[in-house]
Amino acid sequence: MARLILIICAIGLVWLLLRRALPRREADDRPGKREQYTPTVRCHICGAYLDRRLARRDQTGYCCQSHDDNA
Ligand SMILES: [Zn+2]
């Protein structure tokens, strides 16, 4: 009986060590990870939200690349 309790304790200790060693799910909520978003802007012609790096800026604001021909 004492051997069974010792085995269960050993399994529990290994499980605790593995839990501590492996990365937890809460690690995804770190501030560094949270800042990895894509800044978006709103097209003033069609109202669609798009990546700011892909948007074209003119006098009235941002617009899609598809409106370049019309402008
Ligand atoms: Zn647009």
N, CA, C, O and the ligand as a Tripos MOL2 file, in Angstrom:
@<TRIPOS>MOLECULE
protein
  285   283    72     0     0
PROTEIN
NO_CHARGES

@<TRIPOS>ATOM
      1 N           0.8300   -1.2110    0.0000 N.3       1 MET1
      2 CA          0.0000    0.0000    0.0000 C.3       1 MET1
      3 C           0.8630    1.2590    0.0000 C.2       1 MET1
      4 O           0.5830    2.2300   -0.7030 O.2       1 MET1
      5 N           1.9210    1.2120    0.8100 N.am      2 ALA2
      6 CA          2.8280    2.3620    0.8800 C.3       2 ALA2
      7 C           3.5060    2.5940   -0.4580 C.2       2 ALA2
      8 O           3.7690    3.7400   -0.8220 O.2       2 ALA2
      9 N           3.7970    1.5210   -1.2070 N.am      3 ARG3
     10 CA          4.4200    1.6480   -2.5180 C.3       3 ARG3
     11 C           3.4690    2.3200   -3.5110 C.2       3 ARG3
     12 O           3.8950    3.1220   -4.3410 O.2       3 ARG3
     13 N           2.1570    1.9810   -3.4180 N.am      4 LEU4
     14 CA          1.1520    2.5930   -4.3030 C.3       4 LEU4
     15 C           1.0540    4.0980   -4.0590 C.2       4 LEU4
     16 O           0.9900    4.8840   -5.0040 O.2       4 LEU4
     17 N           1.0430    4.4890   -2.7910 N.am      5 ILE5
     18 CA          0.9820    5.9160   -2.4450 C.3       5 ILE5
     19 C           2.2270    6.6280   -2.9590 C.2       5 ILE5
     20 O           2.1470    7.7560   -3.4450 O.2       5 ILE5
     21 N           3.3690    5.9720   -2.8510 N.am      6 LEU6
     22 CA          4.6240    6.5590   -3.3350 C.3       6 LEU6
     23 C           4.5890    6.7450   -4.8480 C.2       6 LEU6
     24 O           5.0600    7.7610   -5.3600 O.2       6 LEU6
     25 N           4.0270    5.7600   -5.5730 N.am      7 ILE7
     26 CA          3.9210    5.8580   -7.0350 C.3       7 ILE7
     27 C           2.9840    6.9950   -7.4290 C.2       7 ILE7
     28 O           3.2800    7.7550   -8.3510 O.2       7 ILE7
     29 N           1.8560    7.1110   -6.7330 N.am      8 ILE8
     30 CA          0.9000    8.1850   -7.0210 C.3       8 ILE8
     31 C           1.5390    9.5520   -6.7520 C.2       8 ILE8
     32 O           1.3380   10.4950   -7.5160 O.2       8 ILE8
     33 N           2.2980    9.6520   -5.6760 N.am      9 CYS9
     34 CA          2.9810   10.9040   -5.3620 C.3       9 CYS9
     35 C           4.0240   11.2350   -6.4340 C.2       9 CYS9
     36 O           4.1850   12.3940   -6.8190 O.2       9 CYS9
     37 N           4.7300   10.2060   -6.9090 N.am     10 ALA10
     38 CA          5.7410   10.4230   -7.9410 C.3      10 ALA10
     39 C           5.0770   10.8990   -9.2350 C.2      10 ALA10
     40 O           5.5870   11.8060   -9.8930 O.2      10 ALA10
     41 N           3.9430   10.2920   -9.6040 N.am     11 ILE11
     42 CA          3.2110   10.7030  -10.8070 C.3      11 ILE11
     43 C           2.7260   12.1510  -10.6570 C.2      11 ILE11
     44 O           2.8220   12.9500  -11.5880 O.2      11 ILE11
     45 N           2.2100   12.4670   -9.4840 N.am     12 GLY12
     46 CA          1.7540   13.8330   -9.2370 C.3      12 GLY12
     47 C           2.8770   14.8330   -9.3110 C.2      12 GLY12
     48 O           2.6900   15.9280   -9.8400 O.2      12 GLY12
     49 N           4.0350   14.4880   -8.7970 N.am     13 LEU13
     50 CA          5.2020   15.3840   -8.8370 C.3      13 LEU13
     51 C           5.6580   15.5950  -10.2750 C.2      13 LEU13
     52 O           5.9720   16.7190  -10.6660 O.2      13 LEU13
     53 N           5.6980   14.5150  -11.0720 N.am     14 VAL14
     54 CA          6.0790   14.6310  -12.4840 C.3      14 VAL14
     55 C           5.0780   15.5100  -13.2230 C.2      14 VAL14
     56 O           5.4600   16.3450  -14.0430 O.2      14 VAL14
     57 N           3.7870   15.3160  -12.9280 N.am     15 TRP15
     58 CA          2.7400   16.1070  -13.5940 C.3      15 TRP15
     59 C           2.8950   17.5960  -13.2620 C.2      15 TRP15
     60 O           2.7650   18.4510  -14.1380 O.2      15 TRP15
     61 N           3.1780   17.8980  -11.9780 N.am     16 LEU16
     62 CA          3.3600   19.2980  -11.5790 C.3      16 LEU16
     63 C           4.5780   19.9100  -12.2660 C.2      16 LEU16
     64 O           4.5410   21.0610  -12.7000 O.2      16 LEU16
     65 N           5.6670   19.1260  -12.3620 N.am     17 LEU17
     66 CA          6.8800   19.6360  -13.0060 C.3      17 LEU17
     67 C           6.6440   19.8700  -14.4930 C.2      17 LEU17
     68 O           7.1150   20.8630  -15.0480 O.2      17 LEU17
     69 N           5.9130   18.9560  -15.1450 N.am     18 LEU18
     70 CA          5.6090   19.1210  -16.5700 C.3      18 LEU18
     71 C           4.7180   20.3450  -16.7940 C.2      18 LEU18
     72 O           4.9190   21.0930  -17.7510 O.2      18 LEU18
     73 N           3.7390   20.5480  -15.9160 N.am     19 ARG19
     74 CA          2.8420   21.7110  -16.0430 C.3      19 ARG19
     75 C           3.6200   23.0030  -15.9370 C.2      19 ARG19
     76 O           3.3300   23.9700  -16.6420 O.2      19 ARG19
     77 N           4.6180   23.0230  -15.0490 N.am     20 ARG20
     78 CA          5.4040   24.2310  -14.8640 C.3      20 ARG20
     79 C           6.3640   24.4450  -16.0350 C.2      20 ARG20
     80 O           6.6430   25.5830  -16.4130 O.2      20 ARG20
     81 N           6.8660   23.3490  -16.6060 N.am     21 ALA21
     82 CA          7.8410   23.4530  -17.6880 C.3      21 ALA21
     83 C           7.1790   23.8450  -19.0030 C.2      21 ALA21
     84 O           7.7280   24.6320  -19.7740 O.2      21 ALA21
     85 N           5.9790   23.2820  -19.2560 N.am     22 LEU22
     86 CA          5.3060   23.5810  -20.5200 C.3      22 LEU22
     87 C           4.6870   24.9780  -20.4780 C.2      22 LEU22
     88 O           4.2360   25.4150  -19.4190 O.2      22 LEU22
     89 N           4.6560   25.6870  -21.6140 N.am     23 PRO23
     90 CA          4.0380   27.0220  -21.6380 C.3      23 PRO23
     91 C           2.5460   26.9460  -21.4130 C.2      23 PRO23
     92 O           1.8650   26.0720  -21.9500 O.2      23 PRO23
     93 N           2.0440   27.8730  -20.6110 N.am     24 ARG24
     94 CA          0.6290   27.8880  -20.2920 C.3      24 ARG24
     95 C          -0.1500   28.6750  -21.3380 C.2      24 ARG24
     96 O           0.4370   29.4380  -22.1050 O.2      24 ARG24
     97 N          -1.4680   28.4950  -21.3720 N.am     25 ARG25
     98 CA         -2.3220   29.2180  -22.3230 C.3      25 ARG25
     99 C          -2.3670   30.7080  -22.0130 C.2      25 ARG25
    100 O          -2.5160   31.5360  -22.9110 O.2      25 ARG25
    101 N          -2.2350   31.0430  -20.7140 N.am     26 GLU26
    102 CA         -2.2730   32.4570  -20.3370 C.3      26 GLU26
    103 C          -1.0880   33.2260  -20.9120 C.2      26 GLU26
    104 O          -1.1020   34.4560  -20.9590 O.2      26 GLU26
    105 N          -0.0550   32.4900  -21.3520 N.am     27 ALA27
    106 CA          1.1230   33.1450  -21.9090 C.3      27 ALA27
    107 C           0.7780   33.9230  -23.1800 C.2      27 ALA27
    108 O           1.4910   34.8600  -23.5380 O.2      27 ALA27
    109 N          -0.3110   33.5460  -23.8700 N.am     28 ASP28
    110 CA         -0.7040   34.2510  -25.0880 C.3      28 ASP28
    111 C          -1.2330   35.6540  -24.7990 C.2      28 ASP28
    112 O          -1.2970   36.4890  -25.7020 O.2      28 ASP28
    113 N          -1.6130   35.9210  -23.5440 N.am     29 ASP29
    114 CA         -2.1630   37.2230  -23.1990 C.3      29 ASP29
    115 C          -1.0850   38.1930  -22.7120 C.2      29 ASP29
    116 O          -1.4030   39.2350  -22.1410 O.2      29 ASP29
    117 N           0.1800   37.8580  -22.9330 N.am     30 ARG30
    118 CA          1.2380   38.7550  -22.5060 C.3      30 ARG30
    119 C           1.1560   40.0730  -23.2870 C.2      30 ARG30
    120 O           0.7140   40.0780  -24.4360 O.2      30 ARG30
    121 N           1.5700   41.1760  -22.6850 N.am     31 PRO31
    122 CA          1.4790   42.4650  -23.3840 C.3      31 PRO31
    123 C           2.2110   42.4630  -24.7280 C.2      31 PRO31
    124 O           1.7430   43.0870  -25.6800 O.2      31 PRO31
    125 N           3.3360   41.7810  -24.8180 N.am     32 GLY32
    126 CA          4.0620   41.7460  -26.0800 C.3      32 GLY32
    127 C           3.2650   41.1040  -27.1880 C.2      32 GLY32
    128 O           3.3160   41.5460  -28.3360 O.2      32 GLY32
    129 N           2.5270   40.0620  -26.8520 N.am     33 LYS33
    130 CA          1.7100   39.3760  -27.8500 C.3      33 LYS33
    131 C           0.5030   40.2170  -28.2300 C.2      33 LYS33
    132 O           0.0820   40.2210  -29.3870 O.2      33 LYS33
    133 N          -0.0560   40.9300  -27.2540 N.am     34 ARG34
    134 CA         -1.2870   41.6680  -27.4890 C.3      34 ARG34
    135 C          -1.0720   42.8020  -28.4910 C.2      34 ARG34
    136 O          -2.0160   43.2160  -29.1650 O.2      34 ARG34
    137 N           0.1490   43.3040  -28.5940 N.am     35 GLU35
    138 CA          0.4050   44.4300  -29.4830 C.3      35 GLU35
    139 C           0.5620   44.0140  -30.9350 C.2      35 GLU35
    140 O           0.7650   44.8670  -31.7990 O.2      35 GLU35
    141 N           0.4710   42.7180  -31.2230 N.am     36 GLN36
    142 CA          0.6360   42.2640  -32.5930 C.3      36 GLN36
    143 C          -0.6910   42.3270  -33.3450 C.2      36 GLN36
    144 O          -1.2100   41.2960  -33.7730 O.2      36 GLN36
    145 N          -1.2290   43.4980  -33.5030 N.am     37 TYR37
    146 CA         -2.4610   43.6790  -34.2670 C.3      37 TYR37
    147 C          -2.1370   44.4750  -35.5210 C.2      37 TYR37
    148 O          -1.0810   45.0990  -35.6250 O.2      37 TYR37
    149 N          -3.0440   44.4400  -36.4500 N.am     38 THR38
    150 CA         -2.8580   45.1830  -37.6820 C.3      38 THR38
    151 C          -3.6170   46.4940  -37.5840 C.2      38 THR38
    152 O          -4.8400   46.4800  -37.4420 O.2      38 THR38
    153 N          -2.9300   47.6240  -37.6550 N.am     39 PRO39
    154 CA         -3.6550   48.8910  -37.6190 C.3      39 PRO39
    155 C          -4.4780   49.0740  -38.8820 C.2      39 PRO39
    156 O          -3.9740   48.9420  -39.9980 O.2      39 PRO39
    157 N          -5.7580   49.3810  -38.6830 N.am     40 THR40
    158 CA         -6.6610   49.5280  -39.8230 C.3      40 THR40
    159 C          -7.1660   50.9590  -39.9080 C.2      40 THR40
    160 O          -7.2170   51.6850  -38.9150 O.2      40 THR40
    161 N          -7.5330   51.3370  -41.1080 N.am     41 VAL41
    162 CA         -8.1320   52.6430  -41.3510 C.3      41 VAL41
    163 C          -9.3950   52.4290  -42.1730 C.2      41 VAL41
    164 O          -9.5720   51.3810  -42.7930 O.2      41 VAL41
    165 N         -10.2810   53.4390  -42.1740 N.am     42 ARG42
    166 CA        -11.5510   53.3100  -42.8770 C.3      42 ARG42
    167 C         -11.4730   54.0690  -44.1960 C.2      42 ARG42
    168 O         -11.0290   55.2160  -44.2520 O.2      42 ARG42
    169 N         -11.9100   53.4040  -45.2420 N.am     43 CYS43
    170 CA        -11.9490   54.0370  -46.5600 C.3      43 CYS43
    171 C         -13.0660   55.0730  -46.5630 C.2      43 CYS43
    172 O         -14.1940   54.7710  -46.1740 O.2      43 CYS43
    173 N         -12.7640   56.2750  -46.9920 N.am     44 HIS44
    174 CA        -13.7810   57.3400  -46.9740 C.3      44 HIS44
    175 C         -14.7380   57.2300  -48.1570 C.2      44 HIS44
    176 O         -15.7420   57.9420  -48.2020 O.2      44 HIS44
    177 N         -14.4460   56.3530  -49.1160 N.am     45 ILE45
    178 CA        -15.3320   56.2020  -50.2820 C.3      45 ILE45
    179 C         -16.3350   55.0720  -50.0430 C.2      45 ILE45
    180 O         -17.5420   55.2860  -50.1600 O.2      45 ILE45
    181 N         -15.8510   53.8780  -49.7110 N.am     46 CYS46
    182 CA        -16.7580   52.7390  -49.5560 C.3      46 CYS46
    183 C         -16.9680   52.3510  -48.0930 C.2      46 CYS46
    184 O         -17.8620   51.5550  -47.8080 O.2      46 CYS46
    185 N         -16.1840   52.8800  -47.1600 N.am     47 GLY47
    186 CA        -16.3830   52.6070  -45.7500 C.3      47 GLY47
    187 C         -15.7550   51.3210  -45.2600 C.2      47 GLY47
    188 O         -15.9490   50.9490  -44.1020 O.2      47 GLY47
    189 N         -15.0030   50.6260  -46.1100 N.am     48 ALA48
    190 CA        -14.3790   49.3690  -45.7100 C.3      48 ALA48
    191 C         -13.1500   49.6470  -44.8480 C.2      48 ALA48
    192 O         -12.4440   50.6340  -45.0520 O.2      48 ALA48
    193 N         -12.9070   48.7580  -43.8810 N.am     49 TYR49
    194 CA        -11.7060   48.8520  -43.0580 C.3      49 TYR49
    195 C         -10.6050   48.0280  -43.7160 C.2      49 TYR49
    196 O         -10.8310   46.8840  -44.1090 O.2      49 TYR49
    197 N          -9.4270   48.6050  -43.8340 N.am     50 LEU50
    198 CA         -8.3270   47.8960  -44.4740 C.3      50 LEU50
    199 C          -7.0280   48.2030  -43.7560 C.2      50 LEU50
    200 O          -6.9380   49.1390  -42.9620 O.2      50 LEU50
    201 N          -6.0160   47.3840  -44.0560 N.am     51 ASP51
    202 CA         -4.6860   47.5470  -43.4820 C.3      51 ASP51
    203 C          -4.1560   48.9380  -43.8270 C.2      51 ASP51
    204 O          -4.1940   49.3610  -44.9820 O.2      51 ASP51
    205 N          -3.6600   49.6410  -42.8050 N.am     52 ARG52
    206 CA         -3.1880   51.0130  -43.0320 C.3      52 ARG52
    207 C          -2.0190   51.0600  -44.0070 C.2      52 ARG52
    208 O          -1.8430   52.0430  -44.7270 O.2      52 ARG52
    209 N          -1.2170   49.9900  -44.0310 N.am     53 ARG53
    210 CA         -0.0690   49.9780  -44.9410 C.3      53 ARG53
    211 C          -0.5180   49.8370  -46.3900 C.2      53 ARG53
    212 O           0.1830   50.2700  -47.3040 O.2      53 ARG53
    213 N          -1.7060   49.2210  -46.6060 N.am     54 LEU54
    214 CA         -2.2080   49.0330  -47.9600 C.3      54 LEU54
    215 C          -3.0750   50.2040  -48.4100 C.2      54 LEU54
    216 O          -3.3670   50.3250  -49.6000 O.2      54 LEU54
    217 N          -3.4900   51.0610  -47.4940 N.am     55 ALA55
    218 CA         -4.3990   52.1430  -47.8380 C.3      55 ALA55
    219 C          -3.6410   53.2880  -48.4970 C.2      55 ALA55
    220 O          -2.4480   53.4830  -48.2600 O.2      55 ALA55
    221 N          -4.3550   54.0370  -49.3250 N.am     56 ARG56
    222 CA         -3.8040   55.2280  -49.9650 C.3      56 ARG56
    223 C          -4.3570   56.4470  -49.2500 C.2      56 ARG56
    224 O          -5.5450   56.5030  -48.9340 O.2      56 ARG56
    225 N          -3.4940   57.4240  -48.9940 N.am     57 ARG57
    226 CA         -3.9130   58.6150  -48.2660 C.3      57 ARG57
    227 C          -3.9930   59.7790  -49.2550 C.2      57 ARG57
    228 O          -3.0630   60.0490  -50.0150 O.2      57 ARG57
    229 N          -5.1270   60.4440  -49.2120 N.am     58 ASP58
    230 CA         -5.2620   61.6470  -50.0420 C.3      58 ASP58
    231 C          -5.7560   62.7960  -49.1650 C.2      58 ASP58
    232 O          -5.7000   62.6990  -47.9390 O.2      58 ASP58
    233 N          -6.2360   63.8790  -49.7690 N.am     59 GLN59
    234 CA         -6.6260   65.0780  -49.0090 C.3      59 GLN59
    235 C          -7.7890   64.7880  -48.0630 C.2      59 GLN59
    236 O          -7.8230   65.3150  -46.9510 O.2      59 GLN59
    237 N          -8.7530   63.9490  -48.4920 N.am     60 THR60
    238 CA         -9.9430   63.7050  -47.6860 C.3      60 THR60
    239 C          -9.7620   62.5920  -46.6730 C.2      60 THR60
    240 O         -10.5630   62.4860  -45.7440 O.2      60 THR60
    241 N          -8.7400   61.7540  -46.8150 N.am     61 GLY61
    242 CA         -8.5060   60.6640  -45.8670 C.3      61 GLY61
    243 C          -7.9560   59.4470  -46.5740 C.2      61 GLY61
    244 O          -7.3490   59.5470  -47.6400 O.2      61 GLY61
    245 N          -8.1820   58.2810  -45.9580 N.am     62 TYR62
    246 CA         -7.6900   57.0270  -46.5290 C.3      62 TYR62
    247 C          -8.7040   56.4640  -47.5130 C.2      62 TYR62
    248 O          -9.9060   56.6950  -47.3780 O.2      62 TYR62
    249 N          -8.2160   55.7230  -48.5030 N.am     63 CYS63
    250 CA         -9.1130   55.0130  -49.4020 C.3      63 CYS63
    251 C          -8.4340   53.7430  -49.8960 C.2      63 CYS63
    252 O          -7.2170   53.5940  -49.7860 O.2      63 CYS63
    253 N          -9.2350   52.8270  -50.4430 N.am     64 CYS64
    254 CA         -8.7360   51.5560  -50.9320 C.3      64 CYS64
    255 C          -7.8590   51.7730  -52.1650 C.2      64 CYS64
    256 O          -7.9190   52.8090  -52.8280 O.2      64 CYS64
    257 N          -7.0490   50.7600  -52.4430 N.am     65 GLN65
    258 CA         -6.2480   50.8100  -53.6680 C.3      65 GLN65
    259 C          -7.1290   50.6850  -54.9010 C.2      65 GLN65
    260 O          -6.7480   51.1250  -55.9860 O.2      65 GLN65
    261 N          -8.3170   50.0810  -54.7380 N.am     66 SER66
    262 CA         -9.1980   49.8980  -55.8970 C.3      66 SER66
    263 C          -9.7960   51.2250  -56.3560 C.2      66 SER66
    264 O         -10.3040   51.3150  -57.4740 O.2      66 SER66
    265 N          -9.7430   52.2720  -55.4990 N.am     67 HIS67
    266 CA        -10.2960   53.5750  -55.8990 C.3      67 HIS67
    267 C          -9.2410   54.4650  -56.5410 C.2      67 HIS67
    268 O          -9.5290   55.6070  -56.9000 O.2      67 HIS67
    269 N          -8.0250   53.9530  -56.6880 N.am     68 ASP68
    270 CA         -6.9470   54.7750  -57.2430 C.3      68 ASP68
    271 C          -7.2660   55.2350  -58.6580 C.2      68 ASP68
    272 O          -6.9660   56.3690  -59.0300 O.2      68 ASP68
    273 N          -7.8710   54.3590  -59.4410 N.am     69 ASP69
    274 CA         -8.1740   54.6900  -60.8360 C.3      69 ASP69
    275 C          -9.2150   55.8040  -60.9300 C.2      69 ASP69
    276 O          -9.1740   56.6310  -61.8420 O.2      69 ASP69
    277 N         -10.1590   55.8160  -59.9670 N.am     70 ASN70
    278 CA        -11.2300   56.8090  -60.0100 C.3      70 ASN70
    279 C         -10.7280   58.1840  -59.5610 C.2      70 ASN70
    280 O         -11.2480   59.2060  -60.0090 O.2      70 ASN70
    281 N          -9.7320   58.2190  -58.6900 N.am     71 ALA71
    282 CA         -9.2690   59.4780  -58.1240 C.3      71 ALA71
    283 C          -8.4690   60.3200  -59.1170 C.2      71 ALA71
    284 O          -8.0140   61.4120  -58.7750 O.2      71 ALA71
    285 ZN        -12.8940   51.8760  -50.6470 Zn       72 ZN72
@<TRIPOS>BOND
     1     1     2 1
     2     2     3 1
     3     3     4 2
     4     3     5 am
     5     5     6 1
     6     6     7 1
     7     7     8 2
     8     7     9 am
     9     9    10 1
    10    10    11 1
    11    11    12 2
    12    11    13 am
    13    13    14 1
    14    14    15 1
    15    15    16 2
    16    15    17 am
    17    17    18 1
    18    18    19 1
    19    19    20 2
    20    19    21 am
    21    21    22 1
    22    22    23 1
    23    23    24 2
    24    23    25 am
    25    25    26 1
    26    26    27 1
    27    27    28 2
    28    27    29 am
    29    29    30 1
    30    30    31 1
    31    31    32 2
    32    31    33 am
    33    33    34 1
    34    34    35 1
    35    35    36 2
    36    35    37 am
    37    37    38 1
    38    38    39 1
    39    39    40 2
    40    39    41 am
    41    41    42 1
    42    42    43 1
    43    43    44 2
    44    43    45 am
    45    45    46 1
    46    46    47 1
    47    47    48 2
    48    47    49 am
    49    49    50 1
    50    50    51 1
    51    51    52 2
    52    51    53 am
    53    53    54 1
    54    54    55 1
    55    55    56 2
    56    55    57 am
    57    57    58 1
    58    58    59 1
    59    59    60 2
    60    59    61 am
    61    61    62 1
    62    62    63 1
    63    63    64 2
    64    63    65 am
    65    65    66 1
    66    66    67 1
    67    67    68 2
    68    67    69 am
    69    69    70 1
    70    70    71 1
    71    71    72 2
    72    71    73 am
    73    73    74 1
    74    74    75 1
    75    75    76 2
    76    75    77 am
    77    77    78 1
    78    78    79 1
    79    79    80 2
    80    79    81 am
    81    81    82 1
    82    82    83 1
    83    83    84 2
    84    83    85 am
    85    85    86 1
    86    86    87 1
    87    87    88 2
    88    87    89 am
    89    89    90 1
    90    90    91 1
    91    91    92 2
    92    91    93 am
    93    93    94 1
    94    94    95 1
    95    95    96 2
    96    95    97 am
    97    97    98 1
    98    98    99 1
    99    99   100 2
   100    99   101 am
   101   101   102 1
   102   102   103 1
   103   103   104 2
   104   103   105 am
   105   105   106 1
   106   106   107 1
   107   107   108 2
   108   107   109 am
   109   109   110 1
   110   110   111 1
   111   111   112 2
   112   111   113 am
   113   113   114 1
   114   114   115 1
   115   115   116 2
   116   115   117 am
   117   117   118 1
   118   118   119 1
   119   119   120 2
   120   119   121 am
   121   121   122 1
   122   122   123 1
   123   123   124 2
   124   123   125 am
   125   125   126 1
   126   126   127 1
   127   127   128 2
   128   127   129 am
   129   129   130 1
   130   130   131 1
   131   131   132 2
   132   131   133 am
   133   133   134 1
   134   134   135 1
   135   135   136 2
   136   135   137 am
   137   137   138 1
   138   138   139 1
   139   139   140 2
   140   139   141 am
   141   141   142 1
   142   142   143 1
   143   143   144 2
   144   143   145 am
   145   145   146 1
   146   146   147 1
   147   147   148 2
   148   147   149 am
   149   149   150 1
   150   150   151 1
   151   151   152 2
   152   151   153 am
   153   153   154 1
   154   154   155 1
   155   155   156 2
   156   155   157 am
   157   157   158 1
   158   158   159 1
   159   159   160 2
   160   159   161 am
   161   161   162 1
   162   162   163 1
   163   163   164 2
   164   163   165 am
   165   165   166 1
   166   166   167 1
   167   167   168 2
   168   167   169 am
   169   169   170 1
   170   170   171 1
   171   171   172 2
   172   171   173 am
   173   173   174 1
   174   174   175 1
   175   175   176 2
   176   175   177 am
   177   177   178 1
   178   178   179 1
   179   179   180 2
   180   179   181 am
   181   181   182 1
   182   182   183 1
   183   183   184 2
   184   183   185 am
   185   185   186 1
   186   186   187 1
   187   187   188 2
   188   187   189 am
   189   189   190 1
   190   190   191 1
   191   191   192 2
   192   191   193 am
   193   193   194 1
   194   194   195 1
   195   195   196 2
   196   195   197 am
   197   197   198 1
   198   198   199 1
   199   199   200 2
   200   199   201 am
   201   201   202 1
   202   202   203 1
   203   203   204 2
   204   203   205 am
   205   205   206 1
   206   206   207 1
   207   207   208 2
   208   207   209 am
   209   209   210 1
   210   210   211 1
   211   211   212 2
   212   211   213 am
   213   213   214 1
   214   214   215 1
   215   215   216 2
   216   215   217 am
   217   217   218 1
   218   218   219 1
   219   219   220 2
   220   219   221 am
   221   221   222 1
   222   222   223 1
   223   223   224 2
   224   223   225 am
   225   225   226 1
   226   226   227 1
   227   227   228 2
   228   227   229 am
   229   229   230 1
   230   230   231 1
   231   231   232 2
   232   231   233 am
   233   233   234 1
   234   234   235 1
   235   235   236 2
   236   235   237 am
   237   237   238 1
   238   238   239 1
   239   239   240 2
   240   239   241 am
   241   241   242 1
   242   242   243 1
   243   243   244 2
   244   243   245 am
   245   245   246 1
   246   246   247 1
   247   247   248 2
   248   247   249 am
   249   249   250 1
   250   250   251 1
   251   251   252 2
   252   251   253 am
   253   253   254 1
   254   254   255 1
   255   255   256 2
   256   255   257 am
   257   257   258 1
   258   258   259 1
   259   259   260 2
   260   259   261 am
   261   261   262 1
   262   262   263 1
   263   263   264 2
   264   263   265 am
   265   265   266 1
   266   266   267 1
   267   267   268 2
   268   267   269 am
   269   269   270 1
   270   270   271 1
   271   271   272 2
   272   271   273 am
   273   273   274 1
   274   274   275 1
   275   275   276 2
   276   275   277 am
   277   277   278 1
   278   278   279 1
   279   279   280 2
   280   279   281 am
   281   281   282 1
   282   282   283 1
   283   283   284 2
@<TRIPOS>SUBSTRUCTURE
     1 MET1         2 RESIDUE 1 A MET
     2 ALA2         6 RESIDUE 1 A ALA
     3 ARG3        10 RESIDUE 1 A ARG
     4 LEU4        14 RESIDUE 1 A LEU
     5 ILE5        18 RESIDUE 1 A ILE
     6 LEU6        22 RESIDUE 1 A LEU
     7 ILE7        26 RESIDUE 1 A ILE
     8 ILE8        30 RESIDUE 1 A ILE
     9 CYS9        34 RESIDUE 1 A CYS
    10 ALA10       38 RESIDUE 1 A ALA
    11 ILE11       42 RESIDUE 1 A ILE
    12 GLY12       46 RESIDUE 1 A GLY
    13 LEU13       50 RESIDUE 1 A LEU
    14 VAL14       54 RESIDUE 1 A VAL
    15 TRP15       58 RESIDUE 1 A TRP
    16 LEU16       62 RESIDUE 1 A LEU
    17 LEU17       66 RESIDUE 1 A LEU
    18 LEU18       70 RESIDUE 1 A LEU
    19 ARG19       74 RESIDUE 1 A ARG
    20 ARG20       78 RESIDUE 1 A ARG
    21 ALA21       82 RESIDUE 1 A ALA
    22 LEU22       86 RESIDUE 1 A LEU
    23 PRO23       90 RESIDUE 1 A PRO
    24 ARG24       94 RESIDUE 1 A ARG
    25 ARG25       98 RESIDUE 1 A ARG
    26 GLU26      102 RESIDUE 1 A GLU
    27 ALA27      106 RESIDUE 1 A ALA
    28 ASP28      110 RESIDUE 1 A ASP
    29 ASP29      114 RESIDUE 1 A ASP
    30 ARG30      118 RESIDUE 1 A ARG
    31 PRO31      122 RESIDUE 1 A PRO
    32 GLY32      126 RESIDUE 1 A GLY
    33 LYS33      130 RESIDUE 1 A LYS
    34 ARG34      134 RESIDUE 1 A ARG
    35 GLU35      138 RESIDUE 1 A GLU
    36 GLN36      142 RESIDUE 1 A GLN
    37 TYR37      146 RESIDUE 1 A TYR
    38 THR38      150 RESIDUE 1 A THR
    39 PRO39      154 RESIDUE 1 A PRO
    40 THR40      158 RESIDUE 1 A THR
    41 VAL41      162 RESIDUE 1 A VAL
    42 ARG42      166 RESIDUE 1 A ARG
    43 CYS43      170 RESIDUE 1 A CYS
    44 HIS44      174 RESIDUE 1 A HIS
    45 ILE45      178 RESIDUE 1 A ILE
    46 CYS46      182 RESIDUE 1 A CYS
    47 GLY47      186 RESIDUE 1 A GLY
    48 ALA48      190 RESIDUE 1 A ALA
    49 TYR49      194 RESIDUE 1 A TYR
    50 LEU50      198 RESIDUE 1 A LEU
    51 ASP51      202 RESIDUE 1 A ASP
    52 ARG52      206 RESIDUE 1 A ARG
    53 ARG53      210 RESIDUE 1 A ARG
    54 LEU54      214 RESIDUE 1 A LEU
    55 ALA55      218 RESIDUE 1 A ALA
    56 ARG56      222 RESIDUE 1 A ARG
    57 ARG57      226 RESIDUE 1 A ARG
    58 ASP58      230 RESIDUE 1 A ASP
    59 GLN59      234 RESIDUE 1 A GLN
    60 THR60      238 RESIDUE 1 A THR
    61 GLY61      242 RESIDUE 1 A GLY
    62 TYR62      246 RESIDUE 1 A TYR
    63 CYS63      250 RESIDUE 1 A CYS
    64 CYS64      254 RESIDUE 1 A CYS
    65 GLN65      258 RESIDUE 1 A GLN
    66 SER66      262 RESIDUE 1 A SER
    67 HIS67      266 RESIDUE 1 A HIS
    68 ASP68      270 RESIDUE 1 A ASP
    69 ASP69      274 RESIDUE 1 A ASP
    70 ASN70      278 RESIDUE 1 A ASN
    71 ALA71      282 RESIDUE 1 A ALA
    72 ZN72       285 GROUP 0 **** ****
